[in-house]
């Protein structure tokens, strides 16, 4: 039986009395400490402090460079991170190793440095607006963009690798992050946080990932109370449950059920491209059993 620590909690040191929750997969057991309310408060306080002392002052281009370096480690075909993820994730999701490997490579490839720079430019126009006051362009005066202090992410377990997008977007906005993994896929998020910390430990101190059951009211209440923004993934029942627990005035970004449509333009319907077109369409349909937003 393989055992995996499905948590990344900077500042938390397990003691002899630490109790663990265990999530059983096919030949793998993932575990996370059962944090007391005071321990979870200490984690969120440390996240805010690390963000205030380091991430808040870090130029956005340096954030992009650190994230890009971590992504590069994942995209190395001989990466021990990728090897560990593709070995362990199928034990919980049921997806074959080849599907997890291809899915992670494609998903994480979209988070390379050059893509993140393009994303920030497209969203904000001037990336340095996250670093300080910048001219408003045609309008008079200066403006800047300020992200939340702490984001709480409630992850779903149906799409391996999805936590990377959520954690990266929050980090680009110079927010610290607390992530709760799903029992259906407890592996990737903590591995990703560790990969960031391996490149820059101080940025790793701005991320925390762990697990608690959805019915753990004390942990959930503390996480929701500490958050300046909540990001939630799941089915409609899960989203509504999260919505009911978000405190008044705290924004919620919810990713619930979606419908996807495939459109093939007539310009692609040429004999020399049909085999490739069919392969691409089939992959979009089959990828993660149609559970992704494609």
Residue pairs with C-beta under 8 A, 6 or more apart in sequence:
1 27
1 28
1 29
2 27
2 28
2 29
2 88
2 91
3 28
3 29
3 30
3 31
4 28
4 29
4 30
4 31
4 88
4 186
4 187
5 30
5 31
5 32
5 190
6 23
6 30
6 31
6 32
6 181
6 186
6 187
6 190
6 209
6 210
6 211
7 31
7 32
7 33
7 190
7 209
7 210
7 211
8 189
8 190
8 193
8 194
8 197
8 204
8 207
8 208
8 209
8 210
9 33
9 35
9 43
9 208
9 209
9 210
10 43
10 46
10 47
10 50
10 197
10 204
10 205
10 207
10 208
11 42
11 43
11 46
11 205
12 33
12 35
12 39
12 42
12 43
14 33
18 33
18 34
19 33
19 34
20 31
20 32
20 33
20 34
21 31
21 32
21 33
21 34
21 211
21 212
21 213
22 29
22 30
22 31
23 29
23 30
23 31
23 32
23 92
23 183
23 186
23 211
25 88
25 91
25 92
26 90
26 91
26 92
27 91
28 88
28 91
28 92
30 88
30 92
30 186
30 187
30 211
32 181
32 186
32 210
32 211
32 212
33 39
33 210
34 212
35 43
35 210
35 212
35 219
37 218
37 219
37 222
40 219
40 222
40 223
41 222
41 226
43 178
43 208
44 150
44 178
44 208
44 222
44 223
44 226
46 205
47 150
47 176
47 177
47 178
47 205
47 206
47 207
47 208
48 149
48 150
48 176
50 176
50 202
50 205
50 206
51 149
51 150
51 174
51 175
51 176
51 206
52 149
54 202
54 203
54 205
54 206
55 63
55 171
55 174
55 175
55 176
55 202
55 203
55 206
56 174
58 174
58 203
59 128
59 131
60 120
60 127
60 128
60 130
60 131
60 172
60 174
61 117
61 127
63 171
63 172
63 174
63 203
64 113
64 116
64 117
64 120
64 172
65 113
66 196
66 199
66 200
66 203
67 111
67 113
67 116
67 168
67 171
67 172
67 196
68 111
68 112
68 113
68 114
68 116
69 199
70 192
70 195
70 196
70 198
70 199
71 108
71 109
71 111
71 112
71 113
72 112
73 79
73 81
73 195
73 198
73 199
74 81
74 82
74 104
74 108
74 192
74 195
75 82
75 105
75 108
75 109
75 112
76 82
81 191
81 194
81 195
82 101
82 104
82 105
84 191
85 100
85 104
85 160
85 187
85 188
85 191
86 97
86 100
86 101
86 104
87 97
88 187
89 95
89 100
89 160
89 185
89 187
89 188
90 96
90 97
90 100
92 157
92 183
92 184
92 185
92 186
92 187
93 100
93 157
93 158
93 160
93 184
93 185
95 103
95 160
95 288
95 289
99 287
99 288
100 160
103 159
103 160
103 161
103 287
103 288
104 160
104 161
104 188
107 161
107 162
107 164
107 165
108 161
108 164
111 164
111 165
111 168
116 168
116 172
117 127
119 172
120 127
120 130
120 172
121 127
124 130
124 145
125 137
126 134
128 134
129 143
129 144
129 145
130 144
130 145
130 147
130 172
130 173
130 174
131 144
132 144
133 142
133 143
133 144
134 142
134 143
134 144
135 141
135 142
136 142
136 143
145 173
146 174
147 170
147 172
147 173
147 174
147 175
148 170
148 173
148 175
148 227
148 228
148 229
148 251
149 175
149 176
149 228
150 175
150 176
150 177
150 178
150 226
150 227
150 228
150 229
151 170
151 175
151 176
151 177
151 178
151 227
151 228
151 229
151 230
151 231
152 177
152 178
152 179
152 180
152 223
152 224
152 226
152 227
152 229
152 230
152 231
153 163
153 166
153 167
153 170
153 177
153 178
153 179
153 180
153 230
153 231
153 232
154 180
154 230
154 231
154 232
154 233
154 234
154 238
154 242
155 162
155 163
155 166
155 179
155 180
155 181
155 182
155 185
155 189
155 233
156 162
156 182
156 184
156 185
156 233
156 234
156 238
156 255
157 181
157 182
157 183
157 184
157 185
157 186
158 184
158 185
158 288
158 289
158 291
158 292
159 288
159 291
159 292
160 185
160 187
160 188
160 288
161 188
162 233
163 179
163 181
163 188
163 189
163 192
163 209
164 188
164 192
166 177
166 179
166 231
166 233
167 177
167 179
167 189
167 192
167 193
167 196
167 207
170 176
170 177
170 229
170 231
171 177
171 196
171 203
171 206
171 207
175 228
175 229
176 206
176 207
176 208
177 206
177 207
177 208
178 208
178 209
178 223
178 226
178 227
179 189
179 193
179 207
179 208
179 209
179 210
180 209
180 210
180 211
180 212
180 223
181 187
181 189
181 190
181 209
181 210
181 211
183 211
183 213
186 211
189 209
190 209
190 210
193 204
193 207
193 208
193 209
194 204
196 203
196 204
196 207
197 203
197 204
197 205
197 207
198 204
212 219
212 220
214 220
214 238
214 241
220 245
221 245
224 230
224 245
224 246
224 247
224 250
225 247
227 246
227 250
228 250
229 250
229 251
229 252
229 253
230 242
230 246
230 250
230 251
230 252
230 253
231 252
231 253
231 254
231 255
232 238
232 239
232 242
232 243
232 252
232 253
232 254
232 255
233 255
234 242
234 255
234 256
235 256
235 257
236 256
236 257
238 256
239 254
239 255
239 256
242 252
242 254
243 252
243 254
246 252
255 293
258 293
260 284
260 290
260 293
260 294
262 281
262 284
262 285
264 277
264 281
268 277
269 277
284 294
287 294
